[in-house]
Amino acid sequence: MMGGHIKMGRQEVGRFLEQYQGPNLRLVALALANNYPMFRKTLRMRFEEFGMMWSQRFEHELQVYFGEDGSAIGRAIDGYCRFSLEAMRLQATFNETLKYTAESHKDAVEETYSNDGYMVGTYLPALLLSHFLWPHHFRQLNWAPEHFFSRLRNVEAQTFYDIGIGTGFYSKEALIALPEIRGWGFDISAASIEHTSQLLARWDVADRYEILAHEVRPILDGGVDAFISVELLEHLDDPLSFLMALRESVGPNALGLISAAIDAPNRDHVYLYRDMDGISQQLATAGFQVLDSELFSAYEKSNADETVPQSGCFVVCSAR
Ligand SMILES: C[S@@+](CC[C@H](N)C(=O)[O-])C[C@H]1O[C@@H](n2cnc3c(N)ncnc32)[C@H](O)[C@@H]1O
């Protein structure tokens, strides 16, 4: 459940700022305050919006992955801030052009996914922290258990695929939410595969998971019970062809969580979705029935012409 919008008194917020609710969060606060004054209010803003459940969850996430290693947290914050600043610059250009700058998936593979230095130093730590520091990512993270994992529990799902594992974050969430489930993750980036292995090992769920270094294709006879693909579609030249291949791989009656970025430029975003309909039409054409959906926005528009990064999230079922 989301903490909702909790209005806090000045004193209460002040107390949080003094304590930072844990040693890892304090290290994040320190790294932001010392090196990135522009982002120094981020923690307070997230805490005001989401409350204690946000800070406790974030502290736990940081403890498991970083274990109070101040220099690792400092490097991750550097990556997050570089990534966020680039995203802000790209958004300003996108406001004028309404076009993504990345030309093709091939370019994204060469410049981003195969670029280990950038993946390890910037992309992957930024994505990991964004699940807590970007409000639309945190809202989506809280939407998934109630709207997707609960359905998997009801049908006693035993197997899932995750395509475009990135940090491994959503695979980890599924493996923790469903202690009996086994997963197979697909990704084409060596750095993402390494990050996912590490994340799952630190959360002690790696023994129920295998990673495959290629695009999705059928590996289990009869398909799988469930699948996840969070923020992959916008990275592809032809997401509809990918969705059709995915539909073939998972088989009938599989439940899926699929999200895609809308109006959200990034150096590796190729396919532009402008609204939820653009995604849901492709899902229907590929043979998926939409069971539930939600649009998450990074912030409110300040005027009608402004574009705002969003995430469109869908729970789907593969038709017979
Ligand atoms: C934005 S990240 C996904 C975020 C991830 N789901 C998470 O929660 O951290 C995109 C990922 O898709 C991977 N990717 C890009 N093209 C792919 C493809 N054709 N097949 C599989 N993975 C791909 C990239 O290597 C990258 O790790």
The ligand as an SDF file (V2000), in Angstrom:
LIG
                    3D

 27 29  0  0  0  0  0  0  0  0999 V2000
   15.7220    0.4640  -18.6060 C   0  0  0  0  0  0  0  0  0  0  0  0
   16.4900   -1.0790  -18.4570 S   0  0  0  0  0  0  0  0  0  0  0  0
   15.2110   -2.0640  -17.7570 C   0  0  0  0  0  0  0  0  0  0  0  0
   14.9890   -1.7690  -16.3080 C   0  0  0  0  0  0  0  0  0  0  0  0
   14.8040   -3.0120  -15.4790 C   0  0  0  0  0  0  0  0  0  0  0  0
   13.5780   -3.7140  -15.8160 N   0  0  0  0  0  0  0  0  0  0  0  0
   14.8780   -2.6840  -14.0000 C   0  0  0  0  0  0  0  0  0  0  0  0
   13.8750   -2.7960  -13.3090 O   0  0  0  0  0  0  0  0  0  0  0  0
   15.9530   -2.3200  -13.5380 O   0  0  0  0  0  0  0  0  0  0  0  0
   16.5600   -1.7210  -20.0920 C   0  0  0  0  0  0  0  0  0  0  0  0
   17.3060   -3.0370  -20.1580 C   0  0  0  0  0  0  0  0  0  0  0  0
   16.8980   -3.6950  -21.3640 O   0  0  0  0  0  0  0  0  0  0  0  0
   18.0050   -4.3640  -21.9160 C   0  0  0  0  0  0  0  0  0  0  0  0
   17.7070   -4.6070  -23.3250 N   0  0  0  0  0  0  0  0  0  0  0  0
   17.7300   -3.7240  -24.3560 C   0  0  0  0  0  0  0  0  0  0  0  0
   17.3610   -4.3300  -25.5020 N   0  0  0  0  0  0  0  0  0  0  0  0
   17.0700   -5.6300  -25.1920 C   0  0  0  0  0  0  0  0  0  0  0  0
   16.6110   -6.7520  -25.9340 C   0  0  0  0  0  0  0  0  0  0  0  0
   16.3770   -6.6460  -27.2290 N   0  0  0  0  0  0  0  0  0  0  0  0
   16.4220   -7.9270  -25.2900 N   0  0  0  0  0  0  0  0  0  0  0  0
   16.6670   -8.0240  -23.9510 C   0  0  0  0  0  0  0  0  0  0  0  0
   17.1050   -6.9980  -23.1960 N   0  0  0  0  0  0  0  0  0  0  0  0
   17.3030   -5.8070  -23.8060 C   0  0  0  0  0  0  0  0  0  0  0  0
   19.1620   -3.4190  -21.6440 C   0  0  0  0  0  0  0  0  0  0  0  0
   20.3970   -4.0930  -21.7040 O   0  0  0  0  0  0  0  0  0  0  0  0
   18.8230   -2.9210  -20.2510 C   0  0  0  0  0  0  0  0  0  0  0  0
   19.4190   -3.7420  -19.2730 O   0  0  0  0  0  0  0  0  0  0  0  0
  1  2  1  0
  2  3  1  0
  2 10  1  0
  3  4  1  0
  4  5  1  0
  5  6  1  0
  5  7  1  0
  7  8  2  0
  7  9  1  0
 10 11  1  0
 11 12  1  0
 11 26  1  0
 12 13  1  0
 13 14  1  0
 13 24  1  0
 14 15  1  0
 14 23  1  0
 15 16  2  0
 16 17  1  0
 17 18  1  0
 17 23  2  0
 18 19  1  0
 18 20  2  0
 20 21  1  0
 21 22  2  0
 22 23  1  0
 24 25  1  0
 24 26  1  0
 26 27  1  0
M  CHG  2   2   1   9  -1
M  END
$$$$
